[in-house]
Amino acid sequence: MKPVLILKTGESLPSIVQSRGDFEDWISTFSGYPSAHFQTISVYSGVQLPKVSDFSAIIVTGSPAMVTDDITWIRDSARFLLAAIDESIPILGICFGHQLLAQALGGVVDWHPQGREIGTPVIQLDESAALDPLFHSFSSEISVHVTHMQSVITLPHGSQVLGYNDFDPHQAVRFRENAWGVQFHPEFDEDIIKRYIRERYDAIREEGLDADDLLAGISPTIEAREILHRFVKLASEAE
């Protein structure tokens, strides 16, 4: 089987990476598949992108960068994802990756007018999610881990919203038959999201949010994590 590409678009917080690893490690672990199943390319470091046909699927990570930044590797990554869509290669975009897919397909990404969303909110699933290969059989509401300040403001034409909440109407989207995006982080566990909140504790309080309340509200996100397993399984069965 061809490997699943983890298109790494940035690193997590240094304090977390040192003791817990990084995005690619969590994706591999929580997908339930061995690390040998994946190949990671750190596109943000200037590594040349390979042929999309070398991979069975692509997972695009989160990033401290912003999709609206005018950076060469972001533009190159967008073109790479469009080529993968054209070749019907399954894609899952996470947070930054979700926004990058939207922008590449003609949507609009920008700073969220309400600022930061962080913690473990509940999102509602659209009725269409019941028929989706990544979201079927979930309850109508699922808990997810989030940390972002930009969002998909306008969807590309042809997109289907799968999940939403009051803060962000585009929490989970099927952009194309083979391309999904989630604003949340299915690869985070409770410890990781707590560390994000603690690392940004002062900034969160300055923005008018209750960091202690956010920490107290952290809960497991079992269904969100299942999305990773389902995506890699889908890619394996498609070959």
C-alpha positions in Angstrom: 0.0 0.0 0.0 1.2 3.5 -0.8 1.8 5.6 2.4 -0.5 8.2 3.8 1.1 11.6 3.4 1.1 13.8 6.5 1.6 17.3 5.0 3.1 19.0 8.0 2.4 22.8 7.8 4.1 23.8 11.1 5.0 22.6 14.6 3.1 22.5 17.8 4.2 24.4 20.9 7.8 23.6 21.7 6.9 22.8 25.3 4.5 20.1 24.1 6.8 18.8 21.3 9.6 18.1 23.8 7.6 15.7 25.9 4.6 14.6 23.7 5.8 14.7 20.1 4.2 16.6 17.3 1.2 16.6 15.0 2.4 13.7 12.9 3.0 11.5 16.0 -0.5 12.2 17.4 -2.2 11.6 14.0 -0.4 8.2 13.7 -1.1 7.2 17.3 -4.8 8.1 17.4 -5.5 6.7 13.9 -4.8 3.3 15.2 -2.4 2.6 12.4 1.4 2.0 12.7 3.8 4.9 12.1 5.2 3.0 9.0 1.8 3.6 7.4 2.6 7.3 7.1 5.2 9.6 5.5 5.6 13.1 6.9 6.8 16.0 4.7 7.5 19.3 6.4 6.4 21.6 3.6 6.8 24.7 5.7 10.6 24.1 5.9 11.0 24.4 2.1 11.0 20.6 1.3 10.0 20.0 -2.4 6.6 18.5 -2.7 6.5 15.0 -4.3 4.0 13.7 -6.9 0.5 13.3 -5.4 0.2 9.9 -7.0 2.9 8.6 -4.6 0.3 8.5 -1.8 -2.9 6.7 -0.9 -4.2 9.8 1.0 -3.2 13.1 2.4 -3.7 14.6 5.9 -2.8 18.3 6.3 -1.9 19.3 9.8 -2.5 22.4 11.9 0.0 25.2 12.0 1.0 28.4 13.9 1.0 30.1 10.5 -2.0 31.7 9.1 -3.6 30.7 5.8 -3.9 34.3 4.8 -0.1 34.8 5.0 1.4 35.3 1.5 4.1 32.7 1.8 5.4 30.5 -1.1 5.0 27.2 0.7 1.3 28.0 1.4 0.7 28.7 -2.3 2.6 25.6 -3.3 0.6 23.5 -0.9 -2.7 24.8 -2.2 -1.7 23.8 -5.7 -0.6 20.4 -4.5 -3.9 19.8 -2.8 -5.8 20.9 -6.0 -3.8 18.3 -8.0 -4.7 15.6 -5.4 -8.4 16.5 -5.6 -8.2 16.2 -9.4 -6.6 12.7 -9.0 -9.3 11.6 -6.5 -6.8 11.1 -3.7 -8.6 11.3 -0.3 -7.6 14.5 1.7 -8.3 15.4 5.3 -7.5 19.0 6.4 -7.1 19.7 10.1 -7.5 23.3 11.4 -5.0 25.1 9.2 -5.3 22.3 6.7 -9.1 22.7 6.7 -8.7 26.4 6.0 -6.1 25.8 3.3 -8.4 23.4 1.4 -11.2 26.0 1.5 -9.0 28.8 0.3 -7.4 26.6 -2.5 -10.9 25.8 -3.8 -12.0 29.5 -3.9 -13.4 30.0 -0.4 -12.5 32.9 1.9 -10.5 32.5 5.1 -10.0 35.4 7.6 -9.7 36.3 11.2 -12.8 35.2 13.1 -14.8 38.4 14.2 -15.2 36.9 17.7 -11.6 36.1 18.1 -10.2 32.9 19.6 -12.0 29.6 20.0 -10.2 27.2 22.3 -11.1 24.3 24.6 -13.6 21.5 24.1 -16.8 22.8 22.6 -19.7 20.7 21.4 -20.6 20.8 17.7 -23.8 19.8 16.1 -23.8 17.4 13.1 -25.9 18.2 10.0 -28.3 15.5 8.9 -26.1 14.8 5.9 -23.3 13.6 8.3 -25.4 10.4 8.8 -24.5 9.4 5.2 -20.8 10.5 5.3 -18.1 7.9 5.5 -16.2 9.8 8.2 -19.1 11.0 10.4 -21.8 8.3 10.0 -23.2 6.7 13.2 -22.1 9.5 15.5 -24.5 11.1 17.9 -26.1 14.4 16.8 -23.7 16.3 19.0 -20.0 15.6 19.5 -17.3 17.1 21.6 -14.1 18.4 19.9 -10.8 20.0 20.8 -10.2 23.4 19.1 -7.7 26.2 19.1 -7.9 28.8 16.3 -8.3 32.4 15.6 -8.9 32.3 11.8 -11.9 30.4 10.2 -13.4 29.6 6.9 -15.7 32.7 6.4 -17.1 31.8 3.0 -17.3 28.2 1.7 -16.1 27.2 -1.8 -18.9 26.4 -4.2 -20.1 22.8 -3.9 -19.2 22.3 -0.3 -21.4 20.5 2.2 -21.4 21.5 5.9 -21.2 18.4 8.1 -20.7 20.0 11.5 -21.2 23.4 13.1 -21.7 25.4 16.3 -22.7 28.9 17.3 -19.1 30.1 17.1 -18.2 28.6 13.7 -20.8 27.4 11.1 -18.0 25.5 9.3 -16.6 23.2 11.9 -16.6 20.2 9.6 -17.0 20.3 5.8 -16.9 18.0 2.8 -15.4 20.2 0.2 -15.4 17.6 -2.6 -16.2 13.9 -2.9 -12.6 13.1 -1.8 -11.8 16.1 0.4 -12.8 16.8 4.0 -11.9 19.6 6.4 -12.3 19.9 10.2 -11.7 23.1 12.1 -11.1 21.0 15.2 -8.2 18.8 16.1 -9.1 15.1 16.2 -5.5 14.3 17.0 -5.5 16.2 20.3 -6.2 14.4 23.6 -7.2 16.2 26.9 -3.6 16.7 28.0 -2.6 18.4 24.7 -5.5 20.9 24.7 -5.0 21.7 28.4 -1.3 22.5 27.6 -2.4 24.8 24.8 -4.7 26.7 27.2 -2.1 26.9 29.9 0.5 28.1 27.4 -1.8 30.9 26.3 -3.4 31.5 29.7 -2.6 35.2 30.0 -3.6 36.0 26.4 -6.9 34.1 26.8 -7.7 36.2 30.0 -6.8 39.4 28.3 -9.2 38.6 25.5 -12.0 38.3 28.0 -12.3 34.5 28.1 -12.2 32.5 31.4 -9.1 30.3 31.1 -9.9 28.4 34.3 -13.4 27.7 33.1 -12.0 26.4 29.7 -9.7 24.1 31.6 -12.5 22.8 33.7 -14.5 22.1 30.6 -12.0 19.8 28.9 -13.5 16.4 28.2 -12.7 13.3 26.0 -13.4 13.6 22.3 -13.7 9.9 21.4 -15.9 10.3 18.3 -13.8 13.1 16.9 -10.7 10.9 17.3 -12.5 8.1 15.4 -12.5 10.3 12.3 -8.7 9.7 11.9 -9.2 6.0 12.0 -12.0 6.1 9.5 -10.1 8.3 7.1 -7.1 6.1 7.0 -9.2 3.0 6.7 -11.1 4.6 3.8 -7.8 5.3 2.1 -6.6 1.7 2.6 -9.8 0.3 1.1 -9.8 2.6 -1.8 -6.5 1.2 -3.2 
